[in-house]
């Protein structure tokens, strides 16, 4: 049994190009280095002595910068190519993070974090397009999953390393390490990755019910899809914003216990997402249905929080939301990449990244307001309701694609 599991795990990684593996390693180095972001709120309160209201505005600037960066990255990717955008994004971000430690005023820091995220998140659309260039169409979802695995591993490793750095060096060490890791990532990139033209597979459009569109702004199915992505991100980000408060205030968990529950999400994804995606792809299951099932699980993960005061329900909820994430996220990435016609990949993937950025801007603030006014129970019902709306939109999307195919 154990041998079969190991063999299945090994097979799930087989066939991926060496460029995809290098891109995953570069992404891991970059994401592990973003430890500043994990401790940003704590740094602003303890070292800069800013108020919670000021910290809230800075986090909003963080989200707005991410939104601009996603749009800018898409535009630049279509103009100058994914390789140059990735290189200059990492290079400039590295020096900006090092310089951020010398800014101590509220307005200065808010403006700085806005510009840093605008540069840093221009990397994301370019990276998605790079995956399209470096991977074969049949391996694209697994390639995306490998990069997601690297991102999750980086986010898990980064805060752990950041805690050690703060203990022995202080917060200034975080800015130096964050900047240096960005620069290390581009050095590695220049040595192991070469610029490569996009591979266009004319048959994949027909096979996946996806058709080339003249303009992304006239692509009705894609805009329905973007609303789904926004709602999915809106609901999912509660895991990192309101849920930790719920764990502490309602269930009385300690910071260590909260950390362990949060780590469970990344650990499960690291172990099981790649084999799961490999298994699902071999079964040739409908990708849109898998996204829909993931959305249903997102809703259930919030509803069960109201079903019991037993602390174990928190672990069950995280397990369900993690399964939902593994089902939904890789296949939304896949849909966005395959939907993009030749020459417009940057615009399509920029809008995809921007949908998540918009969700990041509004999710925490909305959740906090609902909790302050009506309590946690209402917030979980509200989030489950949003997941249901996304499910309905997925049905609409499926029907729209069927009609589109008939017209074609």
Residue pairs with C-beta under 8 A, 6 or more apart in sequence:
8 275
8 278
8 279
9 274
9 275
11 278
12 142
12 274
12 275
12 277
12 278
12 279
13 142
13 146
13 274
15 136
15 139
15 142
16 135
16 139
16 142
16 143
16 146
17 134
17 135
17 136
17 139
17 143
19 134
19 135
19 193
19 196
20 131
20 134
20 135
20 139
20 143
20 146
20 147
21 146
22 188
22 189
22 192
22 193
23 127
23 130
23 131
23 134
23 147
23 193
24 146
24 147
24 149
24 150
25 150
25 188
26 185
26 188
26 189
26 193
27 127
27 147
27 150
27 151
27 154
28 150
28 151
28 153
28 154
29 154
29 181
29 184
29 185
29 188
30 90
30 123
30 154
30 181
30 182
30 185
31 150
31 151
31 153
31 154
31 155
31 158
32 153
32 154
32 155
32 157
32 158
32 161
32 181
33 154
33 158
33 177
33 178
33 180
33 181
33 182
33 185
34 154
34 155
34 158
34 178
35 158
35 159
35 161
35 162
35 165
35 174
35 177
35 178
36 43
36 97
36 100
36 162
36 174
36 175
36 178
37 62
38 155
38 158
38 159
38 162
39 159
39 162
39 166
39 171
39 174
40 58
40 59
40 62
41 55
41 59
43 171
43 174
44 50
44 54
44 55
44 58
44 109
45 52
45 55
47 171
48 104
48 106
48 109
50 58
50 106
54 106
56 365
57 106
57 110
58 106
58 109
58 110
58 113
59 364
60 361
60 365
61 110
61 111
61 113
61 114
61 117
62 113
62 114
62 117
63 117
63 357
63 358
63 360
63 361
64 114
64 117
64 361
65 113
65 114
65 115
65 116
65 117
65 118
65 120
65 121
66 117
66 118
66 120
66 121
66 357
66 360
67 354
67 357
67 358
67 361
68 114
68 117
68 118
69 117
69 118
69 119
69 120
69 121
69 122
69 123
69 124
69 357
70 121
70 122
70 124
70 125
70 350
70 351
70 353
70 354
70 356
70 357
71 350
71 351
71 354
72 118
72 122
72 350
73 85
73 89
73 121
73 122
73 123
73 124
73 125
73 126
73 346
73 350
73 353
74 125
74 346
74 347
74 348
74 349
74 350
74 351
74 353
75 346
75 347
75 350
76 84
76 85
76 122
76 126
76 346
77 85
77 125
77 126
77 129
77 345
77 346
77 349
77 350
78 343
78 344
78 345
78 346
78 347
79 346
81 195
82 126
82 127
82 129
82 130
82 133
82 346
83 126
83 130
83 193
83 195
85 122
85 123
85 125
85 126
86 123
86 126
86 127
86 130
86 189
87 186
87 189
87 190
89 119
89 120
89 122
89 123
89 126
90 123
90 182
90 183
90 185
90 186
90 189
91 182
91 183
91 186
92 119
93 116
93 119
93 120
93 123
93 179
93 182
94 178
94 179
94 180
94 181
94 182
94 183
94 186
95 179
95 183
96 112
96 115
96 116
96 119
96 120
96 179
97 116
97 175
97 178
97 179
97 182
98 175
98 176
98 178
98 179
98 180
99 112
100 109
100 112
100 113
100 116
100 175
101 171
101 172
101 175
101 176
103 109
103 112
121 353
121 357
124 349
124 353
125 346
125 349
125 350
125 352
125 353
126 346
127 147
128 144
128 333
128 336
128 337
128 345
128 349
128 352
128 353
129 198
129 345
129 346
129 349
130 193
131 140
131 143
131 144
131 147
131 337
132 140
132 198
132 199
132 337
132 340
132 345
133 196
133 197
133 198
133 199
134 143
134 196
135 143
136 199
137 199
137 201
137 204
137 338
140 334
140 337
140 338
141 277
141 281
141 287
141 330
141 331
141 333
141 334
142 274
142 277
142 278
142 281
144 330
144 333
144 334
144 337
145 273
145 274
145 277
145 330
146 274
148 269
148 273
148 329
148 330
148 333
149 269
149 270
149 273
149 274
152 266
152 269
152 270
153 266
153 270
155 266
156 263
156 266
156 267
156 270
161 177
162 174
165 173
165 174
165 177
166 173
166 174
198 342
198 345
200 342
204 210
204 338
205 211
205 212
205 338
208 287
208 338
209 401
209 402
209 404
209 405
210 335
210 338
210 339
210 401
211 404
211 405
211 408
212 341
212 342
213 219
213 222
213 339
213 341
216 222
216 344
216 347
216 348
216 351
219 339
220 400
221 339
221 397
221 400
221 401
221 404
222 339
222 348
222 351
224 393
224 396
224 397
224 400
225 332
225 335
225 336
225 339
225 397
226 351
226 352
226 355
227 355
227 390
227 393
228 291
228 295
228 332
228 390
228 393
228 394
228 397
229 332
229 352
229 355
229 356
229 359
230 355
230 356
230 358
230 359
231 359
231 386
231 387
231 389
231 390
231 393
232 294
232 295
232 298
232 328
232 332
232 359
232 387
232 390
233 355
233 356
233 358
233 359
233 360
233 363
234 359
234 362
234 363
234 366
234 386
235 298
235 299
235 302
235 363
235 383
235 386
235 387
235 390
236 298
236 321
236 325
236 359
237 359
237 360
237 363
237 364
238 302
238 363
238 367
238 379
238 383
239 262
239 265
239 318
239 321
240 262
241 363
241 364
241 367
241 368
242 364
242 367
242 368
242 371
242 376
242 379
244 258
244 262
245 371
246 305
246 376
247 253
247 257
247 258
247 261
247 314
248 255
248 258
250 376
251 309
251 311
251 314
253 261
253 311
253 314
261 314
261 315
261 318
262 318
264 315
264 318
264 319
264 322
265 318
265 321
265 322
265 325
268 319
268 322
268 326
269 322
269 325
269 326
272 326
273 326
273 330
276 326
276 327
277 326
277 330
280 290
287 331
287 334
287 335
288 331
288 335
288 394
288 397
288 398
288 401
290 327
290 328
290 331
291 327
291 328
291 331
291 332
291 335
291 394
292 391
292 394
292 395
293 327
294 323
294 324
294 325
294 326
294 327
294 328
294 329
294 331
295 324
295 328
295 387
295 390
295 391
295 394
296 324
296 387
296 391
297 320
297 321
297 323
297 324
297 327
298 321
298 324
298 328
298 383
298 387
298 390
299 383
299 384
299 385
299 387
299 388
299 391
300 320
300 384
301 317
301 318
301 320
301 321
301 324
302 317
302 380
302 381
302 383
302 384
302 387
303 380
303 381
303 384
304 313
304 316
304 317
304 320
305 313
305 314
305 317
305 376
305 380
306 377
306 380
306 381
307 313
332 352
333 352
336 348
336 349
336 352
337 345
337 348
337 349
339 348
340 347
340 348
340 349
367 379
367 383
370 378
370 379
370 382
371 378
371 379
